[in-house]
Each structure stands twice: as structure tokens, then as C-alpha cells.
Amino acid sequence: MSAETPLRLTSLAHGGGCGCKIGPALLAELLRGAPRPAGFPDLLVGAETSDDAAVWRLDDERGLVSTTDFFTPIVDDPFHFGQIAATNALSDVWAMGGRPIFALALLGMPIQKLPPEVISAVLAGGAAACAAAGVPIAGGHSIDSAEPIYGLAVNGLVPLRHLRRNSGARAGDRLVLAKPLGVGVLSAAFKKGLLDAEGYGTLLRLTTTLNAVGATLAAQDAVHAMTDVTGFGLLGHLSEVARGAGRAVWLDRAAVPVLPLARRLRAEGLVTGASGRNWLAVAPLVSADVPPLPAEERDLLCDPQTAGPLLISVGAEGLAQALDTLAAAGFAEAAEIGVVEGEGAALRWS
């Protein structure tokens, strides 16, 4: 690797960020025959509703929240890669209403292709994100792998009265999205060399914003459910909310915040491979009476998000407080995007 022709981290990976996750339909097929744990009454949250993390009851008041997340590079700067991956992994604890207490690093690197200083920079970026969250990296594991991979296993604590699942949505709840969509499209543009410095700044800002506000939101009684929108896109994670609660969700398409640059890039033909498979996975849940989505809008609603926004289901009486909490925490683009309706899991929009 020379100064004239630096090796791009993204060139070493077939995908990037949460877009490299196994697609939801294939994942469901792979897990269909997996045995479900039984006889563990203290396992409060497992894999049954595709929640963000597992939760184990420690005592009558507290639960241990445990999660892991890792992926291939979404950017070429190794420090930024580590920072984004750590931000993404930490989010799952906050999405459950908990607070992370420590993390373990997960590192896979092609050591014959990357110099030690690049790999060290990845680790430094992850440590910086954890330091900003007040979390130590207490150890980890590393392997020599064909593609660069980095992430964290994160443990946290949650007061059981604040535990929020993706399945707790109630009829009449308002749905709130904390950050705009479009990170997947921006990352696709970056990989093709089509993202300018301003666009990169937007990508970095969104993917390194910590979702720590989730713990504060969970302490509000009107907040009934939370998750974070990542690799399966907004519609994919809305479908998990709908299935988990056994309720229809109605989406106000015009209210969904989307990055203007992402809209423009999608109109110019930029799209991620994951958006198509995400749509195929949610299509069976879409009500037959809704208008068809234009292809560009469908791709944005299914766009895989890395370190994506919190999706909050909150009773109407607590909507103003939740939006004020998000605004005070710096989530100025948070918006009400829909309503939880009656019985029967379904996706609807107008």
C-alpha cells in the first residue's frame, strides 16, 4: 500500500455496515429449526421476537442486557470504521431501555493486506465511541479473516420497570423515528466514489450519534416499545414491531424523515442490494388495500441503516414529552411517522 494508491477498506469487503447482514427471509429460514431455550425462567428476552438484545433477570429489580454486533467496513477511514461499528453495537442496549456497562471487541482482519497501524486505528475508533458512552472495552477476541470485520459484544443493566421490547406497542400508540433515513444510499455512493465531503460528513454524523437517549425514553411510562432501525430498513423493523405486538401499524409516508441527499442519489440510480431483499421479506405483511409504493420510495423505506435511528412506540399522552426528550438530546430531526392500530399484524400506509 503506497501513499499514492491507498488501499480502501471498503474494497476488501463484499458489503458494508448493517447492509451486509444476512437477509431477513433467509435468516428466518436458517433459524426456523433452531432449538428454543426452555427451562430458563430468568431469560426474560430471547430470540422469539427478533429483539435487539437478550435480557436475563438478575433480581427483582434489575436485568442484564447482552448483545453482539459486528460488520465489514462502511467507510475507508479505519478510525471512523471502528467508531461507527461500536456506535452501532452499543445502540442495542439503549434500545432495550438499558445502559451499557462494558464491552468486548470482536476483530477479524486480513493481516497480510492491512498494516498494523490501520488495524490499530480501527480499535482506537471503537474505543473512542465507547469512551464517549462511558463504557470500557474490557477485552475481546481477534482472528485473521479474509475481510475486515469489527464490532462489539456489549453488556448492560436495565431496571426491569424500564425494560422496553420491540413487541410492546399498544393500539393508539404514536410511532416516532429519531433520525432520518438514507445512510445505506449514502454508503453505496461512497463505495462508488460518488459522495462528496459534505455528504461524507452527514454519513459520519448520523452513524456516530449515540442512541443513549433510549435509556431516558424508557423511563417514561408512556413509552411502550422501542427498537433501532438497522439492516432490515424501516419497513423491516416496523414489521417486527407489528408481528411482536400482533397489531397493524399505519405509516404516514410523507412524515418519514429522509435525507434530501439520499433522495437525490436514489433518483440518480444509487441503491443498496439489501433494500430489495428487505422488501421481499416484508411484502407478505403489507395490507392488500394500500397504494403501491413507487420503487424509489420503497427502496428508501427498506434502506439498510447502520447505527440507525431509534423507533419508539409511545402513547398519545406522552408523545410531546418523548419528542421534547429527543430534541433536548440533539435529535432535532425526530418525527412522528405513524400510528399503531388494531389487532392483526400488518403494514399499512396512505
C-alpha positions in Angstrom: 0.0 0.0 0.0 1.5 3.3 -1.1 0.7 6.9 -0.3 -0.3 7.4 -3.9 -2.7 4.5 -4.1 -4.0 3.8 -0.5 -5.9 0.6 -0.1 -9.6 1.3 0.5 -11.0 -0.7 3.4 -14.4 -1.0 1.6 -12.6 -2.7 -1.4 -11.8 -5.6 0.8 -15.4 -6.4 1.7 -18.3 -7.6 -0.4 -20.8 -5.5 1.6 -20.6 -2.9 4.3 -22.2 -1.9 7.6 -25.6 -3.3 8.5 -26.2 -3.9 4.8 -24.0 -7.0 4.9 -26.4 -8.7 7.4 -28.0 -12.0 6.2 -31.3 -11.0 4.7 -34.4 -11.3 6.9 -36.1 -14.1 4.9 -33.0 -16.3 4.7 -32.3 -15.6 8.4 -35.8 -16.7 9.4 -35.3 -19.9 7.4 -32.0 -20.6 9.0 -33.4 -20.1 12.5 -36.6 -22.0 11.9 -35.3 -25.3 13.1 -33.0 -23.9 15.8 -34.0 -25.2 19.3 -35.6 -22.6 21.6 -34.2 -22.4 25.1 -36.6 -23.8 27.7 -36.4 -24.2 31.4 -34.8 -20.8 32.0 -37.3 -18.6 33.8 -34.8 -15.8 34.3 -34.3 -15.4 30.5 -36.8 -12.6 30.0 -36.0 -11.8 26.4 -34.6 -14.3 23.9 -34.8 -14.6 20.1 -38.6 -15.1 19.9 -39.5 -11.6 18.6 -36.2 -10.7 17.0 -35.5 -8.1 19.7 -32.3 -6.0 19.9 -30.7 -7.9 22.8 -31.2 -10.7 25.3 -32.2 -9.9 28.8 -31.5 -12.0 31.9 -33.2 -11.3 35.3 -30.6 -10.7 38.0 -33.0 -10.0 40.8 -36.5 -8.5 41.3 -35.3 -5.1 40.1 -32.5 -5.5 37.5 -31.8 -7.3 34.3 -28.6 -8.0 32.4 -28.8 -6.9 28.8 -26.4 -8.7 26.4 -25.9 -8.2 22.7 -23.3 -8.5 19.9 -22.9 -6.8 16.6 -20.2 -6.6 14.0 -19.8 -5.9 10.3 -17.5 -5.1 7.4 -16.4 -1.5 6.6 -18.9 1.1 5.5 -16.1 3.7 5.1 -12.4 3.6 4.3 -11.0 5.6 7.3 -10.1 2.9 9.9 -10.8 5.1 12.9 -14.2 6.1 11.6 -15.0 2.4 10.8 -14.3 1.4 14.4 -16.2 4.4 15.7 -19.3 3.5 13.6 -19.2 -0.2 14.4 -19.0 0.5 18.1 -21.8 3.1 18.0 -24.0 0.5 16.2 -23.3 -2.2 18.7 -23.9 0.0 21.8 -27.3 1.1 20.4 -28.9 -2.3 21.0 -28.6 -1.9 24.8 -30.2 1.5 24.8 -33.0 0.3 22.5 -33.9 -2.1 25.4 -34.0 0.7 27.9 -30.7 -0.2 29.4 -27.3 1.4 29.9 -24.1 -0.4 28.7 -21.5 -1.1 31.4 -18.7 -2.8 29.4 -17.9 -4.2 26.0 -15.6 -6.8 24.4 -14.1 -6.2 21.0 -14.6 -8.6 18.1 -11.9 -8.2 15.4 -11.3 -10.0 12.2 -8.6 -8.6 9.8 -6.8 -9.7 6.7 -3.4 -9.3 8.4 -1.4 -9.9 5.2 -3.2 -7.0 3.5 -3.5 -4.3 6.2 -0.6 -2.8 8.1 -0.7 -2.9 11.9 -1.3 0.9 12.2 -4.6 0.6 10.2 -5.9 -2.2 12.4 -4.9 -0.3 15.5 -6.8 2.7 14.2 -9.9 0.6 13.9 -9.6 -0.4 17.5 -8.9 3.2 18.5 -12.1 4.3 16.8 -14.1 1.7 18.7 -12.5 2.7 22.0 -13.3 6.4 21.3 -17.0 5.6 20.8 -17.1 3.5 24.0 -15.3 6.3 25.9 -17.9 8.8 24.8 -20.6 6.4 26.1 -18.7 5.9 29.4 -18.0 2.3 28.7 -14.7 0.4 28.9 -13.6 -2.2 26.4 -12.6 -4.9 28.8 -11.1 -7.4 26.3 -12.1 -9.2 23.2 -11.1 -11.7 20.5 -9.3 -11.5 17.2 -8.9 -13.7 14.1 -7.1 -13.5 10.7 -10.0 -13.2 8.3 -10.5 -12.7 4.6 -12.4 -9.4 5.1 -12.1 -6.7 7.7 -14.6 -7.1 10.4 -15.1 -5.2 13.7 -17.7 -4.9 16.3 -18.5 -5.4 20.0 -20.2 -7.7 22.4 -21.9 -5.4 24.9 -23.3 -6.0 28.3 -25.6 -3.5 30.2 -28.0 -3.2 33.0 -31.7 -2.3 32.9 -34.2 -1.6 35.7 -36.9 -4.2 34.9 -39.6 -1.5 35.2 -37.8 0.3 32.3 -37.3 -2.7 30.1 -38.7 -2.0 26.6 -39.1 -4.6 23.9 -40.0 -4.3 20.2 -43.2 -6.2 20.9 -44.8 -3.9 23.5 -46.7 -1.5 21.1 -50.3 -0.7 22.0 -53.3 0.3 20.0 -53.3 4.1 19.6 -49.6 4.5 20.2 -47.7 7.0 18.0 -44.6 5.9 16.2 -41.6 8.2 16.4 -38.4 7.9 14.3 -35.4 9.6 15.9 -33.1 10.2 12.9 -33.6 10.5 9.1 -33.2 7.5 6.7 -30.8 7.3 3.9 -27.5 6.1 5.3 -27.5 3.0 3.1 -27.8 5.0 -0.1 -25.0 7.4 1.1 -22.7 4.4 1.9 -23.4 3.0 -1.6 -22.5 6.3 -3.1 -19.3 6.4 -1.0 -18.2 3.0 -2.2 -18.6 4.1 -5.8 -16.7 7.3 -5.2 -19.8 9.5 -5.7 -20.1 11.0 -2.2 -18.7 14.5 -1.7 -17.1 15.8 1.5 -20.4 17.3 2.8 -22.2 14.0 2.2 -19.5 12.1 4.0 -19.9 14.5 6.9 -23.6 13.7 7.0 -22.9 10.0 6.8 -20.4 10.2 9.7 -22.6 12.4 11.8 -25.6 10.0 11.7 -23.6 6.8 12.2 -21.6 8.1 15.2 -24.5 9.7 17.1 -25.0 7.6 20.2 -28.6 6.5 20.9 -28.1 6.9 24.7 -31.4 8.8 24.9 -33.1 5.4 24.7 -32.5 4.8 28.4 -34.1 8.2 29.2 -37.1 7.5 27.0 -37.6 4.0 28.6 -38.1 5.7 32.0 -41.2 7.4 30.6 -44.3 5.4 31.3 -46.0 6.3 28.0 -43.1 4.7 26.0 -44.3 1.1 25.4 -41.9 -0.3 22.9 -38.5 0.6 21.3 -36.1 -0.8 18.7 -33.5 0.6 16.5 -33.7 0.6 12.7 -30.6 -1.1 11.2 -30.0 -3.6 8.4 -33.6 -4.5 7.6 -34.7 -0.9 7.0 -37.6 1.0 8.5 -40.3 -1.4 7.0 -38.4 -4.4 8.2 -38.2 -3.2 11.8 -41.8 -1.9 11.7 -42.8 -5.4 10.6 -41.1 -6.8 13.7 -43.0 -4.3 15.9 -46.2 -5.4 14.2 -45.6 -9.1 14.5 -44.4 -8.8 18.1 -47.4 -6.9 19.2 -49.9 -8.6 16.9 -51.1 -5.3 15.6 -51.2 -3.3 12.4 -49.1 -0.3 12.1 -50.0 2.6 9.8 -47.2 4.7 8.3 -47.6 8.3 7.3 -45.2 8.1 4.3 -45.0 11.9 3.9 -43.9 12.3 7.5 -40.9 9.9 7.4 -37.7 11.9 7.5 -35.3 11.1 4.7 -32.0 12.8 3.9 -32.5 15.0 0.9 -29.2 13.9 -0.5 -30.3 10.2 -0.2 -33.5 11.1 -2.2 -31.4 12.7 -4.9 -28.9 9.9 -5.1 -31.6 7.3 -5.2 -33.3 9.2 -8.1 -29.9 9.0 -9.9 -29.9 5.2 -9.5 -28.0 4.6 -6.3 -29.5 1.7 -4.3 -28.2 -0.9 -2.0 -28.6 -4.6 -2.7 -30.1 -5.1 0.7 -33.2 -2.9 0.1 -34.6 -5.4 -2.4 -34.3 -8.4 -0.2 -35.7 -6.3 2.7 -38.8 -5.5 0.6 -39.3 -9.2 -0.3 -39.3 -10.1 3.4 -41.9 -7.5 4.4 -44.2 -7.7 1.4 -46.3 -10.6 2.8 -47.3 -8.4 5.7 -48.4 -5.4 3.6 -52.2 -4.9 3.6 -53.8 -5.5 0.2 -55.7 -2.2 0.3 -52.7 0.1 0.4 -51.5 2.0 -2.6 -48.4 0.6 -4.3 -45.1 2.2 -3.4 -43.0 3.9 -6.1 -39.8 2.0 -6.5 -37.6 4.8 -5.3 -39.7 5.3 -2.1 -39.8 1.6 -1.5 -36.0 1.4 -1.6 -35.6 4.3 0.9 -38.1 2.8 3.3 -36.2 -0.5 3.0 -32.8 1.1 3.0 -30.4 -0.7 5.5 -29.4 1.7 8.2 -26.1 1.4 10.1 -26.1 2.8 13.6 -29.6 3.8 12.7 -32.4 5.6 14.5 -34.5 4.6 17.4 -38.1 3.7 16.6 -40.3 4.5 19.5 -43.9 3.4 20.2 -45.4 5.9 22.7 -48.9 6.6 23.9 -50.5 9.8 22.6 -50.4 11.3 26.1 -46.6 11.0 26.2 -45.8 12.0 22.6 -44.9 15.6 23.4 -42.6 14.6 26.2 -40.8 12.0 24.1 -40.3 14.5 21.3 -39.0 17.1 23.7 -36.6 14.5 25.2 -35.3 13.7 21.8 -34.9 17.3 20.8 -33.0 18.1 24.1 -30.7 15.2 23.4 -29.8 16.6 19.9 -32.2 14.6 17.8 -33.7 17.7 16.0 -34.9 15.7 13.0 -37.0 13.3 15.1 -40.6 13.0 13.8 -43.9 11.3 14.4 -44.3 8.9 11.5 -47.4 6.7 12.2 -49.9 5.0 14.5 -50.3 1.6 16.0 -53.8 0.3 15.1 -55.9 -2.7 15.9 -55.5 -6.5 16.1 -53.7 -8.4 13.4 -50.1 -7.9 12.4 -50.0 -5.8 9.2 -48.2 -2.9 7.5 -50.4 -0.1 6.2 -49.8 3.4 4.7 -51.6 6.1 2.8 
